[in-house]
Amino acid sequence: MIRGPLALMDVEDRLKLLKEQYKMLVESNNMFNAFITIRSWDDIYVDVEESHGPLKGILIPVKDNIAVKGLLNTCASKILSDYISPYDAHVIGLIKDKGGVVPGKTNMDEFAMGNSGETSYFGPTLNPWDRERVPGGSSSGSAVAVAWDGYVALGSDTGGSVRLPAAYTHVLGLKPTYGTLSRFGLISYADSLEQIGIFSRYAYDMAYLLYHIMEYDPRDMTMYYGGKRDDVRSRLKLILESGEAAFNHNEFKVAYSKKLLELCDPDIKEAVYGAVDKLESLGCELHDIDLDFVDPSLSIYYIIAMVEASSNLARYSGENYGLRADGGSYWDMVQLTRSRGFGPEVKRRIIMGAYASSKGYEGRYYLRALKGRRWVKEKLNKVLRNYDFVLLPVSPRQPPRLGEAVGPKGYIIDKFTVVPNLTGNPALSIPIGLVNNLPVGIQIIGKYYSDPDLIRFAMLLEDVVYDPKLSPRRRGE
Amino acid sequence: MGLQEDLVKMMFIVMLNEDPKPYINDIKEILRLFDVLDSYKDLFEKSKPLYHPLETMGLPRADKPVDSGIDIASITKYLYDGYISMPPIKGIKRLGHEKG
């Protein structure tokens, strides 16, 4: 039973809920294939007993592309299906140092390439609201673990991989400003686009976890540091100390686009307009403006993501770790290993990434996409000079049925989520209720380093626009 | 599709018991998505390429090398004279041996 943010409970109350937390995670695995590795209760209990710090008593499931020492780190791929990480990612080190415990590694699209949770070598994750539909991806298992009466989980977001499954399962999903969280220990797919992200039921839990895992890591040269980092942390601390948003609704000025809403299915459009009306009635200022940079972003994103994937995944050759196939010569071995180890979606992206950056084509594809990326960044941030947030739907449609969104035909679902990955801005997916008994979400994109503002905006909407206690497990109660 | 075949070889990936037809259709669909940018050619031309969202390219790591505490030799399957050795490949004789 959900009783409010875990972070607001004292340790004794959290410990009373520990077994319940674990039971929910096991259920989410048994019913929806949410985990690739789930640890035994005995092991977890020993870790919790021995832990000390502000995260004590909180179980934090982690996506299987983030390294946790001693646990399988498969990226949901056959090629890494027996790879055990010898080290902790920076964020995992911080979680452990502060008393948190990782109960298991969650299912995902293979190497985070997919938006449905279906390309995993370990089988698809199912949506807890409707088992015949996808929960969204690529961080499918983490989202399902939180939706099924869980509290918090970690995922990664390359083009919407936290925000989309959050919207499809009715939880909050944050992609922080690029450089907020260390990527040390996050297995790369497209490193200039991806960030570790947080799923949570309550905005307060999200602020709490972000505050504790955003410490500077000198091993990640793309982290920002100095004044901006301190400022973000002190604003998060302010939220945590006040325990509530403590701000007025009418201080927020939000831009959205009616033209883009026309691209959504009618049910989504209606739900988003409903949310817009509600925000206005709360005192927020909403303005319909032209967000023309959204249109080319999907093509720009896929070109850049595939080019970076073809480079990042070159390391899986059978030589150093992971699967090794028997081949005649060295080159035969490499070819067979990669051909047997990667699934179809990963192969497609590697080949097309190599194509887009190959001599004679890079000017037309990769270089043009990089120029477009700057154009999008400048356009978005020009809008954000006059507005606090840009509001977009998370997805133009409701969760597809299994099999409907695998491969290129499903890429369109990422249309609204890829923009902040191209630009590095923070973005938060907020549920706005159920339509046809399926969850719908909106996404707000903020200025650089405005992560605390996104979270307090979600706090304002809690219990007003969405019910954080709403859960597929307790439907009808 | 000549270039595609070259790339498949270059990326060390081959089709294994897979029907190539849907694969080729998928690739055509991806190319159509890429080609959307043709209509933005003039608009983007004046922009400089942006490789990284925060433009922090070419910075060295700020940490200093430390002993990780991991005994590499104990988790390495193939060693030769105290050094990590390339695993054996069928048909090729190499220095090194499997531990224990």
Contacts between the chains, C-beta under 8 A, distances in Angstrom:
chain1	res1	chain2	res2	distance
A	86	B	70	5.6
A	86	B	75	6.4
A	87	B	68	7.2
A	87	B	70	7.2
A	178	B	53	4.7
A	178	B	54	5.7
A	179	B	54	5.5
A	179	B	56	7.4
A	192	B	51	6.5
A	192	B	52	4.9
A	192	B	53	6.5
A	193	B	53	7.9
A	218	B	61	6.4
A	218	B	62	3.7
A	218	B	63	3.7
A	219	B	61	5.8
A	219	B	62	8.0
A	219	B	63	5.2
A	220	B	61	7.8
A	221	B	56	6.8
A	221	B	59	4.4
A	221	B	60	6.6
A	221	B	61	5.2
A	221	B	62	6.9
A	222	B	52	7.2
A	222	B	54	6.9
A	222	B	56	5.3
A	222	B	59	7.8
A	224	B	54	6.6
A	224	B	56	7.8
A	296	B	36	6.5
A	296	B	37	6.2
A	296	B	40	5.1
A	298	B	33	7.0
A	298	B	36	7.7
A	299	B	33	5.4
A	299	B	34	6.1
A	299	B	36	4.2
A	299	B	37	5.1
A	300	B	37	6.9
A	302	B	30	7.2
A	302	B	33	5.8
A	302	B	34	7.2
A	303	B	34	5.8
A	303	B	37	7.5
A	306	B	30	8.0
A	310	B	11	6.5
A	314	B	11	7.9
A	317	B	12	7.3
A	319	B	86	7.3
A	319	B	87	7.5
A	324	B	87	6.9
A	326	B	90	5.3
A	327	B	89	7.5
A	327	B	90	6.7
A	328	B	90	6.6
A	328	B	91	5.8
A	329	B	89	7.4
A	329	B	91	6.9
A	329	B	92	7.3
A	330	B	89	5.4
A	330	B	92	6.7
A	331	B	12	7.4
A	333	B	89	5.6
A	333	B	90	7.4
A	334	B	12	4.8
A	335	B	12	4.4
A	335	B	13	7.2
A	335	B	14	6.0
A	336	B	14	8.0
A	338	B	11	7.5
A	338	B	12	4.9
A	338	B	13	5.2
A	339	B	12	7.7
A	339	B	13	5.4
A	339	B	14	4.8
A	339	B	15	7.6
A	339	B	16	5.1
A	340	B	16	6.4
A	342	B	13	6.9
A	344	B	18	7.1
A	344	B	23	7.3
A	347	B	13	5.2
A	348	B	23	7.4
A	348	B	26	5.9
A	348	B	27	6.9
A	348	B	30	7.0
A	350	B	11	5.3
A	350	B	13	6.4
A	351	B	4	7.0
A	351	B	7	5.4
A	351	B	8	6.0
A	351	B	11	5.8
A	351	B	13	6.4
A	351	B	27	7.5
A	352	B	27	6.7
A	352	B	30	5.1
A	352	B	31	7.9
A	352	B	34	7.9
A	354	B	7	4.7
A	354	B	10	6.4
A	354	B	11	5.2
A	355	B	3	6.8
A	355	B	4	6.8
A	355	B	7	5.4
A	356	B	34	6.5
A	358	B	3	7.2
A	358	B	7	6.7
A	361	B	3	7.9
A	364	B	38	7.7
A	365	B	34	5.5
A	365	B	37	7.4
A	367	B	49	6.0
A	368	B	37	5.2
A	368	B	40	7.6
A	368	B	41	6.8
A	368	B	44	5.9
A	369	B	37	6.5
A	370	B	49	3.5
A	370	B	50	5.7
A	370	B	51	6.2
A	371	B	44	4.2
A	371	B	45	7.0
A	371	B	47	4.3
A	371	B	48	7.0
A	371	B	49	5.4
A	371	B	50	7.5
A	372	B	37	6.3
A	372	B	40	6.2
A	372	B	44	4.6
A	372	B	47	7.3
A	373	B	49	7.6
A	373	B	50	4.4
A	374	B	47	4.3
A	374	B	48	6.0
A	374	B	49	6.9
A	374	B	50	3.8
A	375	B	40	8.0
A	375	B	43	6.7
A	375	B	44	5.4
A	375	B	47	4.8
A	377	B	50	6.2
A	377	B	53	7.1
A	378	B	47	7.6
A	407	B	26	5.3
A	407	B	29	8.0
A	408	B	26	5.1
A	408	B	29	4.1
A	408	B	30	5.2
A	408	B	33	6.9
A	409	B	29	7.0
A	411	B	33	6.5
A	422	B	53	7.1
A	423	B	53	5.7
A	424	B	53	2.8
A	424	B	54	5.4
